[in-house]
Every structure is written in C-alpha cells, then in structure tokens.
Amino acid sequence: MNLLYAQSGGVTAVINATAAAVIAAAREHPGPIGTVFAARGGILGALDEYLIDTRGLDDEELGRLARTPGGAFGSCRFDLPDASADPRLYDRLFAVFAAHDIGGVLYNGGNGSMDLVVRLSAAARERGYPVVTVGVPKTVDNDIVGTDCCPGFGSAAKYLATSMREAGLDIASMAGRKGSVFVLEVMGRNTGWLAAATALAAGDDADRPPHIVLVPEVPFIEEIFLARVREVVDRLGYCTVTVSEGIRGPDGIILMEKSHDEAGHVQLGGAGLSVARLINERLGYKFHWAIPDYLQRAAAHWVSATDHAQAMALGRAAVTYVLEGRDGMMPAVRRLTDEPYSWDVVPVPAATIANLERKLPREFVSADGLHVTTAACRYLRPLIAGELPVVTVDGLPDHRPLRAHLVRKGLQPWDA
Amino acid sequence: MNLLYAQSGGVTAVINATAAAVIAAAREHPGPIGTVFAARGGILGALDEYLIDTRGLDDEELGRLARTPGGAFGSCRFDLPDASADPRLYDRLFAVFAAHDIGGVLYNGGNGSMDLVVRLSAAARERGYPVVTVGVPKTVDNDIVGTDCCPGFGSAAKYLATSMREAGLDIASMAGRKGSVFVLEVMGRNTGWLAAATALAAGDDADRPPHIVLVPEVPFIEEIFLARVREVVDRLGYCTVTVSEGIRGPDGIILMEKSHDEAGHVQLGGAGLSVARLINERLGYKFHWAIPDYLQRAAAHWVSATDHAQAMALGRAAVTYVLEGRDGMMPAVRRLTDEPYSWDVVPVPAATIANLERKLPREFVSADGLHVTTAACRYLRPLIAGELPVVTVDGLPDHRPLRAHLVRKGLQPWDA
C-alpha cells in the first residue's frame, strides 16, 4: 500500500519535522509500504488528485525539510462535511485513494482536523474501503485535548517568551519619568497557552517582563487591569503586557478590531492595539505594541528541541499505527515526569478529542486573572527546552524549496 | 582620568556589546584610565549624577553584557540644547564631570547624538574644561552618514530578513484560490535600510518573499502598488510585502495611523496595517500583517556576528580616540571589499555627520520603486553574516540583570 500524508489548518515551525519523520519511518518498511504521497494543499489537494511523490526527496532534502517552517506541501482550511451530507466528496476521495493504492492516511492537523479523521474513518468502514486513517496532532495553540502538548506549541512558546524577555529589556532601558508600556499580542485563538508561555520570560523575578498576562479564559476587566498597569509603572517606570488575541470582556465579546475574510472566518488580531490604546487614553502612558503574527509560528531559527523531537516522534508513531491498523487513532504525548521532563507516545481515539478545545485550567491562572501561576510555569518550562543548530547560507536559514515531483493524474478533473 | 559612557536614543541588540568593549578596552589602560562610569538613563542620568561604577562587573558579567539586548545602563531621548541657549545644563554637566574626574566622554547614539558630541566638545573648549568627547555610532536605522553601516542595523536586518523568509514559507503554504497577502511593517524612520534588508530573504529567486519592498525614499503610489500585488497573487496565489514605517504618499504625508506621545513626538507605526487594509478593500484578498516593533531591534538570540564584531570594534576604537585626544571624533566602519567583506575603523569628525540622515541611494531602489536592486543586496549581504552561540537557561537566553553599583552622589540634587 501507499500512504497519503496531508497537512491541515495553520502551519507551525515543526510541522515539516513531522512530515519528514513520516517519510523516513515509511522508508523503513519497504515491504508493506510503497510510496508516501503528500497532498498538495491539504485535503483539497487530495480531492484534486494533486499529489507529490516524496520518493524524489533524498536524505539531504529530508533533513532540510525537518527544519523548514511552514507547510512544505501546502495546507488549507476546509471542513469536510459529513458523508451523509455530501457523499460526492467521499466518492471522490476514495476514487483518488483507489487510483493511487492508498491504504493509509496520515492527517496532520488540530482539533478540527481530528473530526475529519473520525469522518473519513467512518465513511471507509461503511463503504468497506480498506484504508487506515490516523491523525497526527499539530497546533501552536496547544488546544488539543488528550495530549500533554501539541507539536508547534513549544517552539512558538519559546519564540514568544524569548521575544518578551528581549523586548522587555529594550523598553526597560528606555523607561522614562512619564511611564511607558509595551504590549505583545500573541496567537492562541480561544485559549491562553501561548500568552501564558511568555510568563517564562520573567524567570523567578516578578518585577521582570511580562508584568501582566491576559488570557481568554478570564474576562478582561478594564479597571482591574488599568490599576495594575498604573501600579507597575509607578514602581518600575514601565510595564509590559502579553495580550492573547482572543481576550474577551465580561460580556463575552472579543476585545479586538474584527475583520473577516471572504469565507466569513473572523481574522483575530487587534486585541493588543486595543489594550495599548486603552492604556494610553486612560493613563496617558506612551506605548509600543508588537504583533508577531506568522513570525511566532514560523520561527524555525529558534525552535524548541523538545517540540521538534515530539513532532518527529508523533510522525513516526503515526506510521506505526497505520501498519498496526489502528484506524481512527492519534498518537499523543504523555507526560511521565516534570523534572526532569520525560514523556512517551500513546494512542488516543480521535473521536474522543475531535472538535474539543483544551483551555488553560483555572489553577494555571493567578487569582486576580492578570498573570499565570507557578503551576503553569512548571507545566510550560520543559516544552521550550533545548535548541537546534541552524544551517545558514549568507547569514539566513537555508530554506531552499524542495524538488517537488508531482504525480501524474489518473482521474478526470473533479469539479467541487 | 575616569571615563563616562552613555547610551542614547533607541537601543539595539548589540549596543551593550559596544558598552562591554568600552569597559574592557579601558581596563587595558589602567595607567591613564581609572574607572568607566556609565550614566544611568543616558545623558539625563549624567545630569542627575546618576552614575554606575562598572568596576563591579566581573569578566563573566562583561561577557553576558556583550550579548544582552537593550541598553543595560538605560537610555533616553533628550536633545541637549546649545550652550548659548541653556548654559545651566552645561554648568551642571561639567560639575558632574569635575566631581568624578571625568576626562573622557563616550556617547553612544545616532545622528542626533553626534550633535551632542559636537556641542559638548565646543562647550568644553570654550570653557577650557579638559574633557575629550567621542561619539560611538549606533542605530538600527542605519542612517548615520560617514560610516559603511551602523552597529545594530546588521542584527535587526538579519532578524527581519529571517522573519520574512520564515513567514513567507508560512503564508505560501496557506495560499488558497482566493489570494492572500502578508505585510511586514519594519522600522527605519525616514529611511528604507531595514525594509531593503528583507529583500535578502528572496536570495536569487524573484518569486520568493518579499515580493514587494516599500521604502520611504520613493513615494507610495496606490495604483502602481496594487497592480503589482494583483500580478503577484495571480501568479503565485499570495503576495508578501515589506512596508517601511515611514512610507509617504506622493503628497509627502506619512501613510500611517498617527499617534503622539505626550512630548509630541510622532510614534510611527500603522503603515503596515494601512497597506494591508488597502489591499483588502481594493483587491479583496485576505491579509495578515506583523509588526515586530521592539522585537526587531532586541533579538539578541539571532544577531549578526558581523554586526556584533563591529559594535565591539567601534567601542574599543572610541577608547583609543579618547586616549589619543581625538576630541569630537566618531569611529566609523570603512568598507574595504564587498566579497569577501573586509572593513576597518576610521575616525570621522562628528561635526561632519551630526543631524544628517543617510537615505537609500537611488541605485539601491528598483526603477519601479517596488523593490531593491542587486546593488543593494551586494551592500547588505555581508552585514547580516554569521551567527553567535546563545547561552540559554531553561530554554531562554540568559539575560539576568547585572549587579549595578551606583556611585555615591557628591553634588546637590539638580532641578532641571
């Protein structure tokens, strides 16, 4: 049989490490596994029979793939409807699978993608189509349940904590008599994991940045927040604030300048500027704000070695699951000990985690809702540990494009 | 004699490398040089007699200082008025100098700071006060004339070019059928040096990010810009744009959402969002934008080794200039060859460069005004070359605070 590997949703700094591990692990089983095809542009590429033959990648390129950010084969945001709602999509998918002898699907995505794993698995069972579908977790948001953490998160967390520490030293050195504020807006959607991770920048010193961490799990109360900002500025001359893109007021409404893409998806962004302006208007401090946006999930020059190792381990495990016929499962990270951090990989049924959203537990947020606890830091610290060497050319990371070998299409074009 | 070292204006990822080099070089001359005092908070700290005795820093701390971002001794934005306009300020400065046997001043700043060097030097001459004042260049904007480049620029340039390469891979993998755009807003004030540096991310391939580079030296013409965006999206499915914070329309008005701090200084920022929104409104593409803000000038985890070496060399040279009595001079980088890049340090009179602003030469900007030329890349490439090892603790750069030993004040408090 051949395998189909597809990337889904927002990409990360280490999703290609998972891809490289899938390909390398499959090559170790030349008997049962023929070729790993990668869908070009996620599940939509699979529907289009737009497949990449990864046999064209030599070892040097696989190594380069493993340290290249973004989704090397392309990703997409597309929710596969239920088979009962639109059987044509599934007809087409299985036709593509049959045309290319695909007996295993590895779907690399977030909690929404695990829903696709469940649906595809059910549809194959119903039709008696012999394919093993396995989910592989990935998201910088760290919001998949059933796993200690999600590949991509540790690296984004390391980048953001480093950025807060560095930028915090910058604004500290510029702090004047009139007070200044630095606001860092981070991703995370409805969860505060990435925001919480910036707290690691403070180390053991509460006077070091970030002084305030705002997460979506706790309502944003202007007066409580502003009082803290003023208190910090009075003491230190400046204040640094991490703002999760998804923070909400007590009314549950997201605190941001909303904008929508054509599909109607909300593009989060703007919470940081809103908070910075609020401070400026109410307290008169001058402000700087940063929105790293894609930079935080693409910073392959500064990945967490732990995160990278987990991304690879989960990719390898997924191939094993396919070989073992563990249909509808997802390999997850299980934490064994905090210090030293140890973990292994265990299977969890995608059906038990699909579409759920893991939020920060209450004990990770301080009582006043303005920072995180030592318990949160104990959980987070090992996930950003370790660095990897960076291969550079002319002072920049070597991310030359891979030689992509497109598979000749065997089916009629498909019109969605 | 003792030396006074002060940091001025916006800080950088390597200004502390200059500071460390000044302190280390001074220690090599224990005969003529006693102590290096660092002004706490720039020239305002000197006026306040707020001095740090750097003898308290041991070798380990000096090494750590050399790789810590921000201004370890504090900086400020303060334009010293001419001695004829406000002699009291100079009376006070010379009183502080006399109280602490200061015979040499090393002022680490940008083109505005070189004006202070000129004024202080003239005032000392006029009063017959025996102090040698030397400027030491620093600015991420790279806009000081008379030097091949400015310490701080190469590291910010490396960070931004890396960020564009990484984020470009992210958006490329997400490119859908409807077109998407990524906008990176960078610093640079009235000059496009930092924006131009992101062009290094493309390497030799014009189809790789950034596809468009907007610099303040060329008026921003909406229709020409939008036509290019559309052309790139039609070809690739996405488009990446670097926007300098200071770009202006044909009317000369800055394209940004203006905001002001209390002192009336314009806080640049918002050009990127303006451009992103323009694209969305006129072409309908969805967009992401990033504003690294302080992150770009504080990214000590990813400095240019070349930049770091120059920051150190200029600090060392400045100490030599003080010893040689080269009053009113600034050590500058002179480029000897492009490939391999070689350079040395030469003295230039601060009076010939103060308050001037070096802009991108016309031959560095492409004819259509939407990108930079190979000549620009030839100039820029060596400045981002080389990496330095990063010392980490728990996965984050080790930037523990230095033990600061404040000098006991000998003068009456001073009321500005």
Interface residues (C-beta under 8 A of the other chain):
Chain A: Q7 G10 V11 A13 G41 T68 P69 G70 G71 A72 F73 G74 S75 C76 R77 K158 A161 T162 S163 R165 E166 A167 G168 L169 D170 I171 A172 S173 M174 A175 G176 K178 F182 L200 A201 G203 R208 S259 D261 E262 Q267 G269 N280 G284 K286 F287 H288 W289 A290 I291 P292 D293 Y294 L295 R297 A298 A299 A300 H301 W302 S304 T306 R381 I384 A385 G386 E387 V390 T392 V393 D394 G395 L396 P397 H399 R400 P401
Chain B: Q7 G10 V11 A13 G41 T68 P69 G70 G71 A72 F73 G74 S75 C76 R77 K158 A161 T162 S163 R165 E166 A167 G168 L169 D170 I171 A172 S173 M174 A175 G176 K178 F182 L200 A201 G203 R208 S259 D261 E262 Q267 G269 N280 G284 K286 F287 H288 W289 A290 I291 P292 D293 Y294 L295 R297 A298 A299 A300 H301 W302 S304 T306 R381 I384 A385 G386 E387 V390 T392 V393 D394 G395 L396 P397 H399 R400 P401
